[in-house]
Amino acid sequence: MPLSKDMLEEFLIFENKGSISHLAKIGIVNKNSELYRQKCMDSTYYPFSIALTNGRVELIATSYETLKNWIIGINLLVSNKKHIPKLKQLMDLNVSKMPC
């Protein structure tokens, strides 16, 4: 059975612009609804991304606690970025000492 034009358009929206913000903007998702809030509260996976100079990294935390730890760690790195070269050097030393 061929896809109808409406179904195809809906598929393309989800395929190409499936972000929650976009879906809310075009009226498919109501971020203020009680159902949406409940589904968010029931979620066990927390996707997030980190913006980099040359793109971004997409990650998924498997619990809210893990997400909070990522946020704390990233905030510490950003607020102490002057120490990053020394930390990198220490990490490289520790990795080179690890047995293969």
C-alpha positions as CSV (number, residue, x, y, z in Angstrom):
1,M,0.0,0.0,0.0
2,P,1.6,3.3,-1.0
3,L,2.1,6.1,1.5
4,S,-0.3,9.0,1.2
5,K,1.1,12.4,0.6
6,D,0.2,13.5,4.2
7,M,2.0,10.4,5.7
8,L,5.0,11.0,3.5
9,E,5.2,14.7,4.5
10,E,4.9,13.7,8.2
11,F,7.6,11.1,7.8
12,L,9.9,13.7,6.2
13,I,9.3,16.1,9.0
14,F,10.3,13.5,11.6
15,E,13.2,12.3,9.5
16,N,14.7,15.7,8.6
17,K,13.5,18.0,11.4
18,G,12.6,15.7,14.3
19,S,13.8,18.0,17.1
20,I,11.2,18.6,19.8
21,S,11.6,22.4,19.3
22,H,10.7,22.1,15.6
23,L,7.8,19.7,16.2
24,A,6.4,22.1,18.9
25,K,6.8,25.1,16.5
26,I,4.7,23.4,13.8
27,G,2.1,22.2,16.2
28,I,2.8,18.4,16.4
29,V,4.0,18.5,20.0
30,N,2.6,20.6,22.8
31,K,5.4,21.1,25.3
32,N,3.0,22.7,27.8
33,S,0.6,19.7,27.9
34,E,0.4,17.5,31.0
35,L,0.9,14.4,28.8
36,Y,4.2,15.8,27.4
37,R,5.4,16.6,31.0
38,Q,4.5,13.2,32.3
39,K,6.3,11.5,29.4
40,C,9.4,13.6,30.2
41,M,9.2,12.7,33.8
42,D,8.9,9.0,32.9
43,S,11.9,9.1,30.6
44,T,14.8,6.9,31.4
45,Y,17.1,8.2,28.7
46,Y,18.4,11.8,28.6
47,P,19.9,12.8,25.2
48,F,22.1,15.9,25.1
49,S,24.7,17.4,22.9
50,I,27.9,19.3,23.5
51,A,28.7,22.1,21.0
52,L,32.3,22.0,19.8
53,T,34.3,24.3,17.5
54,N,33.9,22.0,14.5
55,G,30.5,20.5,15.2
56,R,28.9,18.8,18.1
57,V,28.9,15.5,20.0
58,E,25.5,13.8,20.7
59,L,25.3,11.8,23.9
60,I,22.7,9.9,25.8
61,A,22.7,9.6,29.6
62,T,21.0,6.5,30.9
63,S,19.8,8.2,34.1
64,Y,19.1,11.6,35.5
65,E,22.0,11.2,37.9
66,T,24.4,10.5,35.0
67,L,23.2,13.6,33.2
68,K,23.8,15.7,36.3
69,N,27.3,14.3,36.6
70,W,28.0,15.2,32.9
71,I,26.8,18.7,33.5
72,I,28.8,19.1,36.7
73,G,31.9,17.8,34.9
74,I,31.5,20.0,31.8
75,N,30.9,23.1,34.0
76,L,34.1,22.3,36.0
77,L,36.1,21.9,32.8
78,V,34.7,25.2,31.4
79,S,35.3,27.1,34.6
80,N,38.8,25.7,34.9
81,K,39.9,25.7,31.3
82,K,43.3,27.2,32.2
83,H,44.1,23.8,33.8
84,I,43.1,21.7,30.8
85,P,46.6,21.4,29.2
86,K,48.0,20.1,32.5
87,L,45.1,17.7,32.9
88,K,45.6,16.4,29.4
89,Q,49.3,15.9,30.0
90,L,48.5,13.9,33.2
91,M,45.9,11.8,31.4
92,D,48.3,11.1,28.5
93,L,50.9,10.0,31.1
94,N,48.4,7.7,32.8
95,V,47.2,6.2,29.5
96,S,50.8,5.5,28.4
97,K,51.5,3.7,31.6
98,M,48.5,1.3,31.2
99,P,49.4,-2.2,30.1
100,C,48.2,-3.1,26.6
